Amino acid sequence: MKKNKIKLALTIVGLCLVFSCKDQEQKGNIESLDKDESTFNSEEDLYRPNFHFTPKVGWMNDPNGMFYYNGYYHLYYQHYPDGNKWGPMHWGHAFSTDMVEWKEQPIALFPDEMGYIFSGSAVVDLENTSGFGSGSQVPIIAMFTYHDPKKAEANRMDVESQAIAYSLDEGLTWTKYSENPVIENPGIRDFRDPKVFWSQDYEKWVMILAAHDMVMLYSSKDLKNWELLSEFGGDWNREIGTHGGVWECPDLFPVPVEGSEETKWVLLVSINPGGPNGGSATQYFIGDFDGTKFTMDKEFETVLKKGQDHWLDYGKDNYAGVSFSNVTSKDGGKFYMGWMSNWEYANEVPTETWRSAMTVAREIKVIKDGKSYRLASLPVDEIDYYKEVKYKKENIQINGKTVLINGEKANLSRAAINFIISDFKKNSFTFKLFNKLGDELSFGYNGTDNTYFIDRSKSGKTAFSETFSNKKSIGKQTSKGDKLTGTILLDKTSIELFFDEGSTVMTEIFFPNSPFETLSVETDSKELNLDLLEVNELKLK
């Protein structure tokens, strides 16, 4: 405890030294912290991502408290700065002007006598409903879970409770509320990860949090006093959704349905374990919210009961993601980021200085699928500003194995690749990334059962976990069209695949012994045609 207080005091002193004038514009305060002092070694050179956020040192997991205000996107995250494995949780902090380039900042929230600082959310209290603001200062309110390690060690049920903190300098420094917790534990061991939003229709704050294998909805007028509204999931409704593990990091938000005047509500729930390819993953539900309860759309519920998948990402490495508060896309879509790892092996991956990265920021959309609905997600448009076309070719006939591009044409450790394939449902094909040391990562489409796949069994370092590469990851193909559109984002240690305009997404990490240099594709069919292959390098500072 004493050590943490000293760290917090030093952080605040450092911030005071940076700020040359108390009444300086708050946006200027943020800009004054816009610096990057990275150190490099062989591990850095080989594995630290080129364009995905990762902390300079220490452990990272769930994204927390993400919001947009005054030109900046803020990302907080579960962080243990004193080790490279999960430990006493802090809230780390980074910000960005475009959700692509992130600048790490001093730690935002430290553990204290009430416990570790687990996951949560942050909102911009524009009307000062909390009363924490003064004058022109708009308060930012963070709601988080206190996790008491002593109670956990004693096997008590009341381990977790909900608390708040406020910031009057746009999220740079925080003051914890003196009357925490604002929600006591109701006798549920896993009771965490509050996600708050303002409901304009009902003029109140709404909060959703995870409670074992269900979610609970609360409301408040001032972010301090909370009333239980309803529940979704749990023992009373086990046939809905996946219940193979603990539910975590829920989110609830409205999204317009593509090409219509309709709006649907999306409920995200992460689960560990229980993912479609093992370990942790994120499921979704689509329906409506009436100010008190979330109700699934009847058609969505019907197809869900018939076995339709409801996974945000079919890869093994996108977990605990939530949306940014106080912002949507121009079309009303929600911006989202996830933790790019899996609890099956997150503590064991072969990096030492730091562990874990975040996915790229994505826009979540709702699309109509017959009478029902599906989610789709694609990288945010802002990533296009960093693209530089290195190679573009149309109508490539694929016979057997064909090398598409190598390191002389583009750096595949910082690449965004777009492709279109005609009549793909009649074929099976495999893309391969490989290097001179014999490491390879395979991904593609199986026309026999209409599935996409990733195979990292030969991708380099894999022995650190029995479950890291023991089987292919499979994702179902859902598009009804005859052409396959795909986007591939490649970083040093990750691949993010967006098939069919984001209808099927797969995210996975890997650790080659040297960077992948070449991309090839092969097929047994003589009919496969690449209508388009465009390779871009992503140029970040």
Buried (B, 14 or more C-beta within 10 A) or exposed (E): EEEBEEBBEEBEEEBEEEBEEEEEEBEEBBBBBEEEEEEEEEEBEBBBBBBBBBBBBBBBBBBBBBBBBEEBBBBBBBBBBEEBEBBBBBBBBBBBBBBBBBBBBBBBBBBBEBBBBBBBBBBBBEEEBBEBBEEEBBBBBBBBBBBBEEBBEEEEEBBBBBBBBBBBBBBBBBEBBEEBBBBEBEEBBBBBBBBBBBEEEEEBBBBBBBBBBBBBBBBBEBBBEBEEBBBBBBEEBEEBBBBEBBBBBBBBBBBBBBEEEEEBBBBBBBBBBBBBBBBBBBBBBBBEBEBEEBBBBEBBBEBBEEEBBBBBBBBBBBBBBBBBBBBBBEEBBBBBBBBBBBBBBBBEBBBEBBBBBBBBBBBBBBBBBEEBBBBBBBBBEBBEEBBEEBBEEEEBEBEEEBEBBEBEBBBBBBBBBBBBBBBBBEBBBBBBBBBEEEBBBBBBBBBEEEBBBBBBEBBBBBEEBEEBBEEBBBBBBBBEEEBBBBBBBBBBBBBBBBBBBBBBBBBBBBBBEEBBBBBBBBBEBEEBBBBBBBBBBBEEE
